[in-house]
Amino acid sequence: MSELTNADLFSPVQLGPYTLANRIVMAPMTRNRSSEGNVPTQLNATYYAQRATAGLIVTEGSQVSPQGFGYPGTPGIHTSEQIAGWRLVTDAVHSAGGRIFLQLWHTGRISHPSLQLDGGLPVAPSAIAPAGNVSTYTGSQPFVTPRALETEEIPGVVEQFRQGAKNALEAGFDGVEIHGAFGYLIDQFLQDGANQRTDDYGGSIENRARFLLEVTEAVCSVWGANRVGIKLSPSNTFNDIHDTDPKALFSYAITALNSFDLGYLHLMEASAADIRHGGKAIPVADFRPFYSGTLIANGGYNREKGDAAIAKGDADLVSFGVLFLANPDLPERLRLNTALNQADRSTFYGGDEKGYTDYPFLHSTTIV
Ligand SMILES: Cc1cc2nc3c(=O)[nH]c(=O)nc-3n(C[C@H](O)[C@H](O)[C@H](O)COP(=O)(O)O)c2cc1C
Protein backbone atom coordinates (compact mmCIF):
# COMPACT_ATOMS: atom_id res chain seq x y z
CA MET A 1 0.00 0.00 0.00
CA SER A 2 3.01 2.29 0.31
CA GLU A 3 3.02 4.77 -2.53
CA LEU A 4 5.84 7.01 -3.63
CA THR A 5 5.03 10.67 -3.01
CA ASN A 6 6.71 14.01 -3.65
CA ALA A 7 6.11 15.06 -0.06
CA ASP A 8 8.72 15.53 2.63
CA LEU A 9 8.77 16.70 6.26
CA PHE A 10 8.11 20.26 5.14
CA SER A 11 5.01 19.63 3.04
CA PRO A 12 1.71 20.78 4.55
CA VAL A 13 -0.69 17.98 5.42
CA GLN A 14 -4.32 17.55 6.37
CA LEU A 15 -4.81 15.92 9.77
CA GLY A 16 -8.46 15.58 10.64
CA PRO A 17 -9.97 19.05 10.26
CA TYR A 18 -6.57 20.78 10.45
CA THR A 19 -4.16 21.79 7.72
CA LEU A 20 -0.77 21.48 9.37
CA ALA A 21 2.12 23.65 8.18
CA ASN A 22 4.55 20.74 8.17
CA ARG A 23 4.74 17.04 8.99
CA ILE A 24 7.06 17.45 11.97
CA VAL A 25 5.28 16.42 15.17
CA MET A 26 6.54 16.99 18.70
CA ALA A 27 6.25 13.58 20.38
CA PRO A 28 4.66 13.36 23.83
CA MET A 29 7.25 13.71 26.59
CA THR A 30 6.74 13.51 30.34
CA ARG A 31 8.80 16.22 32.01
CA ASN A 32 7.51 16.05 35.63
CA ARG A 33 7.31 19.81 36.06
CA SER A 34 3.73 20.33 37.21
CA SER A 35 2.99 22.23 40.37
CA GLU A 36 1.27 21.02 43.55
CA GLY A 37 -1.95 19.17 42.68
CA ASN A 38 -0.44 18.05 39.35
CA VAL A 39 -1.37 21.38 37.78
CA PRO A 40 0.32 22.74 34.62
CA THR A 41 1.97 26.13 35.03
CA GLN A 42 3.11 29.19 33.08
CA LEU A 43 6.54 27.55 32.76
CA ASN A 44 4.92 24.59 31.00
CA ALA A 45 3.06 27.04 28.75
CA THR A 46 6.34 28.70 27.78
CA TYR A 47 7.97 25.34 27.02
CA TYR A 48 5.17 24.27 24.67
CA ALA A 49 4.81 27.71 23.05
CA GLN A 50 8.54 27.68 22.27
CA ARG A 51 7.88 24.56 20.19
CA ALA A 52 4.78 25.89 18.36
CA THR A 53 6.41 25.70 14.92
CA ALA A 54 5.80 21.93 15.01
CA GLY A 55 3.03 20.94 12.62
CA LEU A 56 1.47 19.40 15.72
CA ILE A 57 2.47 19.19 19.40
CA VAL A 58 1.37 16.20 21.45
CA THR A 59 1.67 16.94 25.16
CA GLU A 60 3.21 14.73 27.78
CA GLY A 61 0.91 12.04 29.18
CA SER A 62 -1.78 13.55 31.41
CA GLN A 63 -3.51 11.22 33.86
CA VAL A 64 -7.27 10.98 33.41
CA SER A 65 -7.92 10.18 37.09
CA PRO A 66 -6.16 9.86 40.46
CA GLN A 67 -6.15 6.09 39.81
CA GLY A 68 -4.23 6.65 36.57
CA PHE A 69 -1.42 8.55 38.31
CA GLY A 70 2.02 6.93 38.26
CA TYR A 71 4.86 9.44 38.61
CA PRO A 72 5.42 12.50 40.81
CA GLY A 73 5.02 15.82 39.03
CA THR A 74 2.98 14.68 36.03
CA PRO A 75 0.00 16.84 35.04
CA GLY A 76 -3.55 15.54 35.40
CA ILE A 77 -6.71 16.33 33.43
CA HIS A 78 -9.29 15.52 36.11
CA THR A 79 -9.58 18.66 38.33
CA SER A 80 -10.74 22.19 37.55
CA GLU A 81 -7.31 23.54 38.58
CA GLN A 82 -5.64 21.21 36.08
CA ILE A 83 -8.04 22.27 33.31
CA ALA A 84 -7.23 25.93 34.10
CA GLY A 85 -3.50 25.14 34.08
CA TRP A 86 -3.77 23.43 30.69
CA ARG A 87 -5.68 26.48 29.42
CA LEU A 88 -2.50 28.53 29.98
CA VAL A 89 -0.71 26.03 27.73
CA THR A 90 -3.30 25.90 24.94
CA ASP A 91 -3.65 29.70 24.88
CA ALA A 92 0.12 30.16 24.66
CA VAL A 93 0.52 27.61 21.87
CA HIS A 94 -2.39 29.03 19.90
CA SER A 95 -1.05 32.59 20.29
CA ALA A 96 2.22 31.34 18.85
CA GLY A 97 0.36 29.81 15.88
CA GLY A 98 0.62 26.15 16.90
CA ARG A 99 -1.69 23.16 17.22
CA ILE A 100 -1.71 20.99 20.32
CA PHE A 101 -3.27 17.64 21.30
CA LEU A 102 -3.37 16.36 24.89
CA GLN A 103 -2.17 12.82 25.56
CA LEU A 104 -4.70 10.95 27.75
CA TRP A 105 -2.92 8.59 30.17
CA HIS A 106 -3.68 5.90 32.72
CA THR A 107 -0.55 4.22 34.05
CA GLY A 108 -2.29 1.11 35.44
CA ARG A 109 0.25 -1.05 37.27
CA ILE A 110 3.09 1.45 36.66
CA SER A 111 2.28 3.23 39.90
CA HIS A 112 2.68 2.70 43.62
CA PRO A 113 0.41 2.76 46.71
CA SER A 114 2.13 5.97 47.83
CA LEU A 115 0.81 7.64 44.64
CA GLN A 116 -2.71 6.22 44.93
CA LEU A 117 -5.67 7.61 46.89
CA ASP A 118 -5.72 6.16 50.40
CA GLY A 119 -2.55 4.17 49.68
CA GLY A 120 -4.46 1.56 47.67
CA LEU A 121 -2.91 -0.81 45.16
CA PRO A 122 -2.56 0.32 41.55
CA VAL A 123 -4.97 -1.44 39.18
CA ALA A 124 -4.17 -3.58 36.14
CA PRO A 125 -5.78 -6.26 33.97
CA SER A 126 -4.10 -8.97 36.07
CA ALA A 127 -2.29 -9.19 39.41
CA ILE A 128 1.15 -9.40 37.80
CA ALA A 129 3.92 -7.14 39.08
CA PRO A 130 6.22 -5.67 36.46
CA ALA A 131 9.92 -6.23 37.06
CA GLY A 132 11.82 -3.14 38.15
CA ASN A 133 11.31 -0.01 40.15
CA VAL A 134 8.85 2.87 40.19
CA SER A 135 9.59 6.55 40.97
CA THR A 136 7.85 7.79 44.11
CA TYR A 137 8.05 10.96 46.21
CA THR A 138 10.61 9.19 48.38
CA GLY A 139 12.74 7.83 45.56
CA SER A 140 12.77 4.64 43.58
CA GLN A 141 10.93 1.61 45.03
CA PRO A 142 10.17 -1.88 43.68
CA PHE A 143 6.89 -2.26 41.79
CA VAL A 144 4.08 -3.86 43.82
CA THR A 145 1.70 -6.53 42.59
CA PRO A 146 -1.30 -4.58 41.27
CA ARG A 147 -4.95 -5.40 41.93
CA ALA A 148 -6.73 -7.00 38.97
CA LEU A 149 -9.72 -4.93 37.89
CA GLU A 150 -13.09 -6.62 38.35
CA THR A 151 -15.00 -6.99 35.08
CA GLU A 152 -17.71 -4.69 36.47
CA GLU A 153 -15.14 -1.96 37.14
CA ILE A 154 -13.89 -1.72 33.56
CA PRO A 155 -16.70 0.51 32.19
CA GLY A 156 -15.83 2.96 34.96
CA VAL A 157 -12.21 3.09 33.79
CA VAL A 158 -13.41 3.70 30.21
CA GLU A 159 -15.47 6.57 31.66
CA GLN A 160 -12.30 8.05 33.18
CA PHE A 161 -10.94 8.39 29.64
CA ARG A 162 -14.23 9.89 28.41
CA GLN A 163 -14.18 12.45 31.22
CA GLY A 164 -10.52 13.25 30.54
CA ALA A 165 -11.43 13.81 26.90
CA LYS A 166 -14.25 16.19 27.91
CA ASN A 167 -11.91 18.07 30.22
CA ALA A 168 -9.35 18.39 27.41
CA LEU A 169 -12.05 19.94 25.23
CA GLU A 170 -12.78 22.43 28.00
CA ALA A 171 -9.06 23.22 28.34
CA GLY A 172 -8.94 24.38 24.71
CA PHE A 173 -6.95 21.61 23.04
CA ASP A 174 -7.22 20.91 19.31
CA GLY A 175 -7.58 17.19 19.90
CA VAL A 176 -6.44 14.30 22.06
CA GLU A 177 -4.11 11.35 21.71
CA ILE A 178 -4.93 8.15 23.60
CA HIS A 179 -1.78 6.73 25.22
CA GLY A 180 -1.89 3.09 24.23
CA ALA A 181 1.88 2.61 24.36
CA PHE A 182 4.84 1.86 26.65
CA GLY A 183 3.34 -0.70 28.99
CA TYR A 184 0.68 1.56 30.55
CA LEU A 185 -2.91 0.46 31.18
CA ILE A 186 -4.15 0.06 27.60
CA ASP A 187 -0.94 -1.73 26.59
CA GLN A 188 -1.25 -3.92 29.71
CA PHE A 189 -4.64 -5.07 28.45
CA LEU A 190 -3.24 -5.68 24.96
CA GLN A 191 -0.18 -7.75 25.78
CA ASP A 192 -0.42 -11.25 27.24
CA GLY A 193 2.64 -10.78 29.47
CA ALA A 194 0.46 -8.45 31.59
CA ASN A 195 -3.04 -9.75 30.77
CA GLN A 196 -3.99 -13.23 31.95
CA ARG A 197 -7.71 -12.50 32.36
CA THR A 198 -10.32 -15.14 31.70
CA ASP A 199 -13.26 -12.77 31.04
CA ASP A 200 -14.13 -10.88 27.83
CA TYR A 201 -11.04 -8.67 28.26
CA GLY A 202 -8.44 -11.46 28.24
CA GLY A 203 -7.37 -14.56 26.35
CA SER A 204 -7.83 -14.08 22.61
CA ILE A 205 -6.34 -11.12 20.77
CA GLU A 206 -9.88 -9.88 20.09
CA ASN A 207 -10.61 -9.88 23.82
CA ARG A 208 -7.34 -8.20 24.76
CA ALA A 209 -7.99 -5.42 22.23
CA ARG A 210 -11.50 -4.81 23.65
CA PHE A 211 -10.42 -2.24 26.26
CA LEU A 212 -8.44 -0.24 23.67
CA LEU A 213 -11.43 -0.18 21.33
CA GLU A 214 -13.88 0.76 24.10
CA VAL A 215 -11.65 3.64 25.21
CA THR A 216 -11.30 4.79 21.60
CA GLU A 217 -15.06 4.70 21.14
CA ALA A 218 -15.59 6.72 24.33
CA VAL A 219 -13.01 9.36 23.43
CA CYS A 220 -14.35 9.67 19.87
CA SER A 221 -17.83 10.21 21.31
CA VAL A 222 -16.51 13.45 22.84
CA TRP A 223 -14.23 14.78 20.13
CA GLY A 224 -15.39 13.19 16.88
CA ALA A 225 -12.94 10.63 15.56
CA ASN A 226 -10.99 12.99 13.30
CA ARG A 227 -9.59 14.93 16.27
CA VAL A 228 -8.50 11.76 18.09
CA GLY A 229 -5.15 10.04 17.69
CA ILE A 230 -3.77 6.93 19.34
CA LYS A 231 -0.21 5.94 20.13
CA LEU A 232 0.91 2.32 20.11
CA SER A 233 4.40 0.87 20.55
CA PRO A 234 4.39 -2.67 19.15
CA SER A 235 8.11 -3.29 19.72
CA ASN A 236 8.52 -1.62 23.11
CA THR A 237 9.79 -3.52 26.15
CA PHE A 238 9.96 -0.57 28.59
CA ASN A 239 7.87 -1.16 31.73
CA ASP A 240 8.40 -4.92 31.41
CA ILE A 241 5.69 -5.32 28.77
CA HIS A 242 5.80 -8.25 26.37
CA ASP A 243 3.61 -10.42 24.21
CA THR A 244 4.03 -13.87 22.71
CA ASP A 245 3.08 -12.63 19.21
CA PRO A 246 3.28 -8.82 18.93
CA LYS A 247 3.02 -8.83 15.12
CA ALA A 248 -0.32 -10.66 15.19
CA LEU A 249 -1.62 -8.65 18.15
CA PHE A 250 -0.81 -5.22 16.74
CA SER A 251 -1.84 -6.11 13.19
CA TYR A 252 -5.26 -7.00 14.60
CA ALA A 253 -5.51 -3.88 16.78
CA ILE A 254 -4.41 -1.57 13.98
CA THR A 255 -6.81 -3.16 11.50
CA ALA A 256 -9.64 -2.77 14.02
CA LEU A 257 -8.80 0.93 14.51
CA ASN A 258 -9.41 1.58 10.79
CA SER A 259 -13.15 1.52 11.35
CA PHE A 260 -13.02 4.67 13.52
CA ASP A 261 -11.47 6.89 10.84
CA LEU A 262 -9.25 8.53 13.47
CA GLY A 263 -7.24 11.71 13.07
CA TYR A 264 -4.12 9.55 13.17
CA LEU A 265 -2.34 6.46 14.39
CA HIS A 266 1.03 7.15 16.03
CA LEU A 267 3.43 4.20 15.97
CA MET A 268 6.70 3.99 17.82
CA GLU A 269 9.37 1.65 16.56
CA ALA A 270 11.74 -0.10 18.96
CA SER A 271 14.35 2.03 20.67
CA ALA A 272 17.97 0.92 20.91
CA ALA A 273 17.29 0.05 24.57
CA ASP A 274 14.32 -2.13 23.61
CA ILE A 275 16.46 -4.07 21.22
CA ARG A 276 19.13 -4.46 23.91
CA HIS A 277 16.43 -5.83 26.21
CA GLY A 278 15.50 -8.52 23.73
CA GLY A 279 12.72 -6.66 21.89
CA LYS A 280 12.37 -7.23 18.18
CA ALA A 281 12.10 -4.08 16.11
CA ILE A 282 9.03 -4.30 13.90
CA PRO A 283 9.39 -1.46 11.40
CA VAL A 284 6.45 0.92 11.07
CA ALA A 285 6.43 0.00 7.38
CA ASP A 286 5.32 -3.53 8.31
CA PHE A 287 2.10 -2.14 9.75
CA ARG A 288 1.37 0.35 6.95
CA PRO A 289 -0.55 -2.23 4.89
CA PHE A 290 -2.97 -2.72 7.80
CA TYR A 291 -3.82 0.94 8.26
CA SER A 292 -5.65 3.10 5.74
CA GLY A 293 -5.59 6.41 7.64
CA THR A 294 -2.97 8.99 8.60
CA LEU A 295 0.11 7.42 10.18
CA ILE A 296 2.73 9.16 12.34
CA ALA A 297 6.03 7.29 12.64
CA ASN A 298 8.26 7.72 15.67
CA GLY A 299 11.48 6.46 17.17
CA GLY A 300 15.01 7.55 16.31
CA TYR A 301 14.08 9.63 13.26
CA ASN A 302 16.21 12.42 11.80
CA ARG A 303 15.61 14.56 8.73
CA GLU A 304 16.92 12.02 6.24
CA LYS A 305 15.03 9.06 7.69
CA GLY A 306 11.88 11.14 8.13
CA ASP A 307 11.90 12.45 4.57
CA ALA A 308 12.49 8.93 3.27
CA ALA A 309 9.59 7.44 5.26
CA ILE A 310 7.24 10.13 3.94
CA ALA A 311 8.49 9.88 0.35
CA LYS A 312 8.02 6.10 0.40
CA GLY A 313 4.53 6.47 1.87
CA ASP A 314 5.47 4.44 4.96
CA ALA A 315 4.36 7.39 7.12
CA ASP A 316 2.41 10.61 6.57
CA LEU A 317 4.07 12.51 9.42
CA VAL A 318 7.04 11.88 11.71
CA SER A 319 7.30 12.68 15.40
CA PHE A 320 10.48 13.68 17.19
CA GLY A 321 11.03 13.27 20.91
CA VAL A 322 14.52 13.96 22.21
CA LEU A 323 15.41 16.22 19.25
CA PHE A 324 12.38 18.43 19.96
CA LEU A 325 13.08 18.48 23.68
CA ALA A 326 16.53 19.96 23.01
CA ASN A 327 15.66 22.08 19.95
CA PRO A 328 12.63 24.34 20.38
CA ASP A 329 13.00 25.47 16.74
CA LEU A 330 13.49 21.95 15.38
CA PRO A 331 11.53 22.47 12.12
CA GLU A 332 13.74 25.41 11.17
CA ARG A 333 16.92 23.56 12.11
CA LEU A 334 15.85 20.52 10.07
CA ARG A 335 14.93 22.71 7.12
CA LEU A 336 18.33 24.43 7.18
CA ASN A 337 20.03 21.11 7.90
CA THR A 338 21.97 22.89 10.59
CA ALA A 339 23.54 21.91 13.91
CA LEU A 340 21.31 20.59 16.69
CA ASN A 341 21.53 21.24 20.43
CA GLN A 342 22.43 18.13 22.41
CA ALA A 343 19.89 16.96 25.01
CA ASP A 344 20.86 16.97 28.68
CA ARG A 345 19.42 13.72 30.05
CA SER A 346 19.95 14.75 33.67
CA THR A 347 17.15 17.35 33.29
CA PHE A 348 14.61 15.18 31.43
CA TYR A 349 12.41 14.37 34.42
CA GLY A 350 11.69 17.08 36.99
CA GLY A 351 13.42 20.32 37.90
CA ASP A 352 12.94 23.88 36.70
CA GLU A 353 13.76 25.99 33.63
CA LYS A 354 17.16 24.38 33.30
CA GLY A 355 17.05 21.83 30.51
CA TYR A 356 13.43 22.81 29.87
CA THR A 357 12.92 26.33 28.52
CA ASP A 358 16.57 27.36 28.21
CA TYR A 359 17.65 25.41 25.12
CA PRO A 360 18.86 28.06 22.65
CA PHE A 361 17.11 28.99 19.42
CA LEU A 362 19.09 29.62 16.25
CA HIS A 363 17.59 33.10 16.14
CA SER A 364 16.36 35.15 19.06
CA THR A 365 12.71 34.74 19.92
CA THR A 366 10.11 36.61 21.87
CA ILE A 367 8.78 33.54 23.68
CA VAL A 368 10.37 33.66 27.12
C1 LIG B 1 11.83 12.57 28.49
C2 LIG B 1 10.88 11.69 27.73
C3 LIG B 1 9.58 11.52 28.18
C4 LIG B 1 8.65 10.76 27.45
N1 LIG B 1 7.34 10.69 27.87
C5 LIG B 1 6.41 10.11 27.06
C6 LIG B 1 5.02 10.24 27.33
O1 LIG B 1 4.58 10.89 28.30
N2 LIG B 1 4.16 9.62 26.48
C7 LIG B 1 4.59 8.90 25.40
O2 LIG B 1 3.77 8.35 24.65
N3 LIG B 1 5.90 8.81 25.10
C8 LIG B 1 6.81 9.41 25.89
N4 LIG B 1 8.14 9.38 25.53
C9 LIG B 1 8.54 8.71 24.29
C10 LIG B 1 8.58 9.69 23.12
O3 LIG B 1 7.28 10.18 22.81
C11 LIG B 1 9.13 8.99 21.87
O4 LIG B 1 8.30 7.88 21.57
C12 LIG B 1 10.56 8.51 22.06
O5 LIG B 1 11.37 9.52 22.66
C13 LIG B 1 11.21 8.10 20.74
O6 LIG B 1 11.28 9.18 19.85
P1 LIG B 1 12.68 9.93 19.56
O7 LIG B 1 13.66 8.85 19.15
O8 LIG B 1 12.41 10.91 18.48
O9 LIG B 1 13.10 10.58 20.85
C14 LIG B 1 9.08 10.10 26.27
C15 LIG B 1 10.39 10.25 25.85
C16 LIG B 1 11.28 11.03 26.53
C17 LIG B 1 12.70 11.21 26.02
The ligand as an ORCA input file, in Angstrom:
! r2SCAN-3c Opt
* xyz 0 1
  C      11.828     12.571     28.494
  C      10.881     11.691     27.730
  C       9.577     11.522     28.180
  C       8.652     10.759     27.455
  N       7.345     10.693     27.867
  C       6.412     10.110     27.060
  C       5.024     10.237     27.330
  O       4.582     10.894     28.300
  N       4.160      9.621     26.478
  C       4.593      8.904     25.398
  O       3.772      8.351     24.652
  N       5.899      8.805     25.101
  C       6.814      9.408     25.892
  N       8.138      9.379     25.534
  C       8.542      8.709     24.292
  C       8.579      9.689     23.120
  O       7.283     10.184     22.807
  C       9.133      8.990     21.866
  O       8.305      7.881     21.567
  C      10.560      8.515     22.065
  O      11.371      9.518     22.662
  C      11.206      8.096     20.740
  O      11.282      9.184     19.854
  P      12.684      9.934     19.561
  O      13.661      8.845     19.151
  O      12.409     10.910     18.476
  O      13.101     10.580     20.853
  C       9.076     10.099     26.268
  C      10.393     10.249     25.848
  C      11.282     11.032     26.534
  C      12.696     11.210     26.021
*
